[in-house]
Amino acid sequence: MLAQTFSLESSALNLMKEKEKGVITQFRKSDENLLRKLIGIGIMPGLSITLEQKFPSYVVKIDGTRIALDRSIAKAIYVRKTK
């Protein structure tokens, strides 16, 4: 029997705890400029992400790269948590 260790629900990145890991599922913002910016800096659905810090800014790690984000961007990124 195969045991899965991930959540089926996704939530905003800003609601995650520090050191939690997940997979980006979607962006919840209709702002085209923001979507282009996220994709331009390498943040896109399907990638694994780790929230490393929440204050003074959100710092995430994606594919070995650390990226600082402000709260409004962290609220627009939805993540399915993994264990």
MARVO-751683 format. One record per residue: x negated, y, z of N, C-alpha, C, O in turn; residue in three letters. Coordinates in steps of 0.2 Angstrom, whole numbers, plus 5000, padded with zeros to 4 digits. Each point is the difference from the previous one (the first is absolute). Last residue first. Example, Ala and Ser with C-alpha at 12.3 -4.5 7.8 and 13.67 -1.06 7.14 Angstrom:
<tikes>
<<4936, 4989, 5035>, <4996, 5006, 5001>, <5004, 5005, 5003>, <4997, 5006, 5001>, 'SER'>
<<5001, 4966, 4999>, <5004, 5006, 5000>, <4996, 5006, 5000>, <4995, 4999, 5003>, 'ALA'>
</tikes>
This chain:
<tikes>
<<4976, 5086, 5016>, <4997, 4998, 5006>, <4993, 4998, 4999>, <4996, 4998, 5005>, 'LYS'>
<<5022, 5020, 4982>, <4997, 4993, 5000>, <4997, 4999, 5006>, <4998, 5005, 5004>, 'THR'>
<<5022, 5014, 4985>, <4994, 4998, 5005>, <4998, 4993, 4999>, <5005, 4995, 4999>, 'LYS'>
<<5005, 5023, 4983>, <5002, 4994, 5004>, <4995, 4997, 5004>, <4994, 4998, 4997>, 'ARG'>
<<5011, 5028, 4994>, <4996, 4995, 5001>, <5003, 4994, 5003>, <5004, 5001, 5005>, 'VAL'>
<<4999, 5025, 4982>, <5003, 4995, 5004>, <4996, 4994, 4999>, <4997, 4998, 4995>, 'TYR'>
<<5000, 5030, 5003>, <4997, 4994, 4998>, <5003, 4994, 5004>, <5000, 5001, 5007>, 'ILE'>
<<5005, 5023, 4996>, <5002, 4998, 4994>, <4998, 4993, 4997>, <5002, 4997, 4996>, 'ALA'>
<<4991, 5014, 5025>, <5007, 4999, 5000>, <5003, 4997, 4994>, <5005, 4997, 5000>, 'LYS'>
<<4973, 5011, 5001>, <5000, 4993, 5004>, <5008, 4998, 5001>, <5001, 4994, 5000>, 'ALA'>
<<4994, 5027, 4990>, <4998, 4995, 4996>, <5001, 4993, 5003>, <5002, 4995, 4997>, 'ILE'>
<<5002, 5024, 5016>, <5005, 5000, 4995>, <4998, 4994, 4995>, <5005, 4997, 4997>, 'SER'>
<<4979, 5008, 5020>, <5006, 4997, 5003>, <5006, 4999, 4994>, <5003, 4995, 5000>, 'ARG'>
<<4971, 5007, 4992>, <5004, 5004, 5005>, <5007, 4996, 5001>, <5001, 4995, 4997>, 'ASP'>
<<4974, 4993, 4997>, <5007, 5003, 4997>, <5003, 5004, 5006>, <4999, 4999, 5006>, 'LEU'>
<<4975, 4988, 4986>, <5004, 5004, 5005>, <5006, 5003, 4997>, <5000, 5002, 4994>, 'ALA'>
<<4984, 4975, 5001>, <5003, 5006, 4997>, <5004, 5004, 5005>, <5004, 4996, 5004>, 'ILE'>
<<4976, 4983, 4991>, <5004, 5004, 5005>, <5002, 5006, 4997>, <4997, 5004, 4996>, 'ARG'>
<<4995, 4971, 4993>, <5000, 5007, 5000>, <5004, 5003, 5005>, <5006, 4998, 5001>, 'THR'>
<<4992, 4978, 4994>, <4994, 5003, 5003>, <4999, 5007, 5000>, <4995, 5003, 5002>, 'GLY'>
<<5026, 4987, 4990>, <4994, 4997, 4997>, <4993, 5003, 5002>, <4996, 5001, 4995>, 'ASP'>
<<5021, 5011, 5017>, <5003, 4997, 4994>, <4994, 4997, 4996>, <4996, 5004, 4998>, 'ILE'>
<<5011, 5009, 5027>, <4995, 4997, 4996>, <5003, 4995, 4995>, <5005, 4996, 5002>, 'LYS'>
<<5002, 5028, 5013>, <5002, 4994, 4997>, <4994, 4997, 4997>, <4995, 5003, 4997>, 'VAL'>
<<5013, 5018, 5020>, <4995, 4997, 4997>, <5001, 4993, 4998>, <5002, 4996, 5005>, 'VAL'>
<<5011, 5028, 5003>, <5001, 4993, 4999>, <4994, 4998, 4996>, <4999, 5003, 4995>, 'TYR'>
<<4999, 5018, 5022>, <5003, 4998, 4994>, <5000, 4993, 4999>, <4997, 4996, 5004>, 'SER'>
<<4995, 5013, 5016>, <5004, 5005, 4998>, <5003, 5000, 4993>, <5005, 5003, 4998>, 'PRO'>
<<4998, 4977, 5012>, <4999, 5007, 5002>, <4993, 5002, 4999>, <4996, 4996, 5002>, 'PHE'>
<<5012, 4982, 4992>, <5006, 5004, 4999>, <4999, 5008, 5002>, <5004, 5004, 4998>, 'LYS'>
<<4981, 4972, 4993>, <5001, 5005, 5005>, <5006, 5004, 4998>, <5002, 5001, 4994>, 'GLN'>
<<4992, 4979, 4995>, <4995, 5000, 5004>, <5001, 5005, 5006>, <4997, 4999, 5005>, 'GLU'>
<<5018, 4985, 4977>, <5000, 5006, 5003>, <4994, 5001, 5006>, <5001, 4996, 5005>, 'LEU'>
<<5001, 4989, 4971>, <4999, 5000, 5007>, <5000, 5007, 5003>, <4997, 5004, 4998>, 'THR'>
<<5011, 4980, 4978>, <4998, 5007, 5003>, <4999, 4998, 5008>, <5004, 4996, 5003>, 'ILE'>
<<4999, 4992, 4970>, <4999, 4999, 5007>, <4998, 5007, 5003>, <4996, 5003, 4997>, 'SER'>
<<5018, 4995, 4979>, <4993, 5000, 5004>, <5001, 4999, 5007>, <5005, 5003, 5003>, 'LEU'>
<<5014, 5000, 4982>, <4997, 4993, 4999>, <4993, 5000, 5003>, <4997, 4994, 5001>, 'GLY'>
<<5013, 5030, 4991>, <5004, 4994, 5003>, <4996, 4993, 4998>, <4997, 5000, 4995>, 'PRO'>
<<4988, 5022, 5007>, <5006, 4998, 4996>, <5003, 4994, 5003>, <4997, 4996, 5004>, 'MET'>
<<4982, 5024, 4998>, <5005, 4997, 5004>, <5006, 4998, 4996>, <5003, 5004, 4997>, 'ILE'>
<<4976, 5007, 4996>, <4999, 4993, 5001>, <5005, 4997, 5004>, <5000, 4994, 5002>, 'GLY'>
<<4997, 5029, 4990>, <4995, 4999, 5005>, <5000, 4992, 5002>, <4997, 4998, 5005>, 'ILE'>
<<5018, 5010, 4978>, <4994, 5003, 4998>, <4994, 4998, 5006>, <4994, 5000, 4998>, 'GLY'>
<<5029, 4995, 5006>, <4997, 4996, 4995>, <4993, 5002, 4998>, <4996, 4996, 4999>, 'ILE'>
<<5016, 5019, 5015>, <4999, 4993, 5003>, <4997, 4995, 4996>, <4995, 4997, 5001>, 'LEU'>
<<5011, 5024, 4989>, <4994, 5001, 5005>, <4999, 4993, 5003>, <4994, 4998, 5001>, 'LYS'>
<<5025, 5003, 4985>, <4994, 5000, 4996>, <4994, 5000, 5005>, <4994, 4997, 4999>, 'ARG'>
<<5026, 5005, 5011>, <4999, 4994, 4998>, <4994, 4999, 4996>, <4996, 4995, 5000>, 'LEU'>
<<5011, 5026, 5007>, <4997, 4996, 5006>, <4999, 4993, 4997>, <4995, 4997, 5002>, 'LEU'>
<<5015, 5018, 4983>, <4993, 5002, 5001>, <4997, 4996, 5006>, <4994, 4998, 5000>, 'ASN'>
<<5029, 4999, 4994>, <4995, 4997, 4995>, <4993, 5002, 5002>, <4995, 4995, 4999>, 'GLU'>
<<5026, 5002, 5018>, <4996, 5005, 4997>, <4994, 4997, 4996>, <4996, 4997, 5002>, 'ASP'>
<<5022, 4992, 5011>, <5001, 5001, 4993>, <4996, 5006, 4997>, <5001, 5001, 4994>, 'SER'>
<<4997, 4980, 5027>, <5000, 5007, 4998>, <5001, 5000, 4993>, <4997, 4997, 4996>, 'LYS'>
<<4997, 4983, 5018>, <5007, 5003, 5002>, <5000, 5008, 4999>, <5001, 5003, 5004>, 'ARG'>
<<4984, 4973, 4987>, <5000, 5007, 5003>, <5007, 5003, 5000>, <5004, 4998, 4996>, 'PHE'>
<<4986, 4975, 5007>, <5003, 5005, 4996>, <4998, 5007, 5002>, <4998, 5001, 5006>, 'GLN'>
<<4992, 4978, 5002>, <5006, 4997, 4996>, <5003, 5006, 4996>, <5002, 4998, 4994>, 'THR'>
<<4973, 4994, 5019>, <5005, 5006, 4998>, <5005, 4997, 4996>, <4999, 4997, 4995>, 'ILE'>
<<4990, 4990, 5025>, <4999, 5000, 4993>, <5005, 5006, 4997>, <5006, 5000, 5003>, 'VAL'>
<<4980, 4995, 5022>, <5006, 4999, 4996>, <4998, 5000, 4993>, <4994, 5001, 4997>, 'GLY'>
<<4997, 5001, 5031>, <4998, 4999, 4993>, <5007, 4999, 4996>, <5005, 4997, 5003>, 'LYS'>
<<4985, 5016, 5022>, <5005, 4995, 4997>, <4998, 5000, 4992>, <4998, 5005, 4997>, 'GLU'>
<<4991, 5009, 5019>, <4997, 4994, 4999>, <5005, 4995, 4997>, <4998, 4994, 4999>, 'LYS'>
<<5013, 5026, 5013>, <4993, 5000, 4998>, <4998, 4993, 4999>, <5001, 4996, 5005>, 'GLU'>
<<5024, 5007, 4992>, <4996, 5001, 5005>, <4993, 5000, 4997>, <4998, 4997, 4995>, 'LYS'>
<<5025, 5011, 4992>, <4995, 4994, 5001>, <4996, 5002, 5006>, <4999, 5006, 5002>, 'MET'>
<<5016, 5009, 4987>, <5003, 4996, 5005>, <4996, 4994, 5002>, <5002, 4997, 5005>, 'LEU'>
<<4993, 5018, 4976>, <4999, 5004, 5007>, <5003, 4996, 5006>, <4999, 5002, 5005>, 'ASN'>
<<5003, 4989, 4972>, <4994, 4999, 5003>, <4999, 5004, 5007>, <4996, 4998, 5004>, 'LEU'>
<<5028, 4993, 4988>, <4995, 5005, 4998>, <4994, 4999, 5004>, <4999, 4998, 5005>, 'ALA'>
<<5015, 4981, 4989>, <5001, 5006, 5004>, <4995, 5005, 4998>, <4995, 4998, 4997>, 'SER'>
<<5017, 4976, 4995>, <4995, 5005, 5000>, <5002, 5006, 5004>, <5006, 5001, 5001>, 'SER'>
<<5000, 4971, 4999>, <5002, 5007, 5000>, <4994, 5004, 5000>, <4994, 4998, 5002>, 'GLU'>
<<5004, 4979, 5000>, <5003, 5001, 4994>, <5003, 5007, 4999>, <5001, 5002, 4995>, 'LEU'>
<<4976, 4987, 5018>, <5007, 5003, 5001>, <5003, 5001, 4993>, <4997, 5001, 4995>, 'SER'>
<<4983, 4980, 5012>, <5001, 5007, 4998>, <5008, 5002, 5001>, <5004, 4996, 5001>, 'PHE'>
<<4982, 4982, 5000>, <4999, 5005, 5005>, <5000, 5007, 4998>, <4996, 5004, 5000>, 'THR'>
<<5011, 4968, 4994>, <4999, 5006, 4998>, <4999, 5005, 5005>, <5004, 4999, 5005>, 'GLN'>
<<4993, 4973, 4992>, <5003, 5005, 5004>, <4998, 5007, 4997>, <4994, 5001, 4999>, 'ALA'>
<<5010, 4972, 4992>, <4997, 5006, 4999>, <5003, 5006, 5004>, <5005, 5001, 5000>, 'LEU'>
<<4994, 4970, 5001>, <5004, 5006, 5000>, <4996, 5006, 5000>, <4995, 5001, 5004>, 'MET'>
</tikes>
